[in-house]
Every structure is written in C-alpha cells, then in structure tokens.
Amino acid sequence: MNKRLVVLAGILLLVAAAGCIASQKYSQQVPSASDFSYSMSESRDSLKTSGTDAYDKKSASQDRKIISTAHLQMEVSNVKDTFNELTNITLSHGGYISSSSVYDSGNRNSGQVALRVPQRNFYSAIEQIEALGTVRSRQIAGQDVTEEFIDLNARLGNLQKQEVRLQEILKTAVTVKDVLEVEHELERVRGEIERLTGRLNYLNQSVEMSTIMVNAAEPAPFTGEDWGIADTFSQAARGFVESVRGLIIITGYILPILIFIVMIAMAALGIKRKLLPRLRT
C-alpha cells in the first residue's frame, strides 16, 4: 500500500514538473501585448536615428540639388511665330511645353508660355530664347533643396526598415489586440512612406527639368494702317461726352444750392431795405 502511494506521488510530481516546463516554454515563445508595444516603440525610436549618419557623411560629397527657374519679359515682332520657335527650341533641348496661351488685343498680340528643359540645357535654352526678340526683363532663380532631399531620403530609409520590422512582429502576433495594434502602426508607416516618396519624386522632377516662363508681346503700332487713329478719335469723343456728362451732374448738384443761397440773399436785402428807413427815423 505504501509502495503504491509512493509511486502515485512520484507520477503526480512528474506531471506537475512537465506542466511547469511546458508553460515556461510557451511563455518564452509567445510575446505578450506589452512585448509588442515595447518592440514597436523600440523599433520606432531606434529607426529614427539609424541611417541618418550615413546620409550626413554622404551629404558633403553629394551633388547639390538645385531647382532652376527663369522668367523672361520679351518684345517680339510676331507672337505666334515666336511661340513656334520656342516650341522648336524646347524640343531640340529634350524638353516640353507645359502651358501656352496667346491673347489678341486687336492691334497687337501677347502671350505666355511655360516650358520645361533638362537642367543641363537650362542656360543654353535661355540664350536661344533671348535671341528671338528684345528682352525687357530677365529673372533667374535657383532653389537649393539638397538638405531637404537628404533628410527625406534618411526618413524614408528609416520608415522602410520600420515597415520590415513591423511585418516581422505581425507574423508573431497571437491575440487579436496585438494584430490590430501592429496593423494600425504598419498602416501609418506605409502612409508616411507614400507621402515621402511622392515628395522625393516631385523634387527629382523639379531638379531634373528646369522651368522657363516667357511673356512675349508685340510692340505698340505707331504708323501705317494699324496706327489706330479711328480708335483715338473714338476715345476722344467718349472722353468729351463723359466730361459734359460730369459737368451736367455737378451742375445738377450745385444749382439748387445756388438758388437757395440767392433766395436767402434777396430776402436779407428786402429786410434790410425795410428796416433801415425805420431805424433812421
């Protein structure tokens, strides 16, 4: 009987020991919700600084990122022909016309064209454009976006590493709460990646393709059939009519006041004539 009790007690002890070992292994294999939170915060904090030093070391030797723009005010003999020449110049430099508009004001035409050319052909294109007419004003500007470009690349690299880390954490998530938390953070990181990627693409395109704005106008006519003498007389006649109209309006305002003043003056004179003889007597 005692032997049986000893054997039974030994079996119970073995079962209890096996259960403890299994529970310890399970707790080591499955991370808790706090472990997920710590992992995400740790990866987020560590990835904020990782990769930045590498980009900073490259920044000194990296080519400058410059967005070049130019604005030209020109006087040309014929706006439409000039715009055709601008199109040919743009295409010959590997660029394209971004927008173009022509305005007809009767005796003279004017217009505006925006063209994009590769950065390497920026100044040569300007020289050819200026040869098409008389330059009235010229403005060239360059925006240095090198620091922004480096910062965006560093942040994008960090976010991509964080995305990989979150995907690894998602594979080990067990509870629904952990899965939802990781997926929410992963969605946020991917949104930031898309935003930074779009900004980088815009900067790259702006750096690679410079913008030249050209405002062109034909000179005002002085002689010949386009002198506009009929329009001049017409404007003079309209000015005369407007002047007469203005005088009539002013007279209409002033005349009642003058009549009122004259009536008061006449009444005062009448009273004066009647009172003076009485005062003398």
Secondary structure, 3 states (H helix, E strand, C coil): CHHHHHHHHHHHHHHHHHHHHHHHHHHHHCCCHHHHHHHHHHHHHHHHHCCHHHHHHHHCCCCCCEEEEEEEEEECCCHHHHHHHHHHHHHHCCCEEEEEEEEECCCCEEEEEEEEEEHHHHHHHHHHHHCCCEEEEEEEEEEECHHHHHHHHHHHHHHHHHHHHHHHHHHHCCCHHHHHHHHHHHHHHHHHHHHHHHHHHHHHHHHHEEEEEEEEECCCCCCCHHHCHHHHHHHHHHHHHHHHHHHHHHHHHHHHHHHHHHHHHHHHHHHHHHHHHHHHC
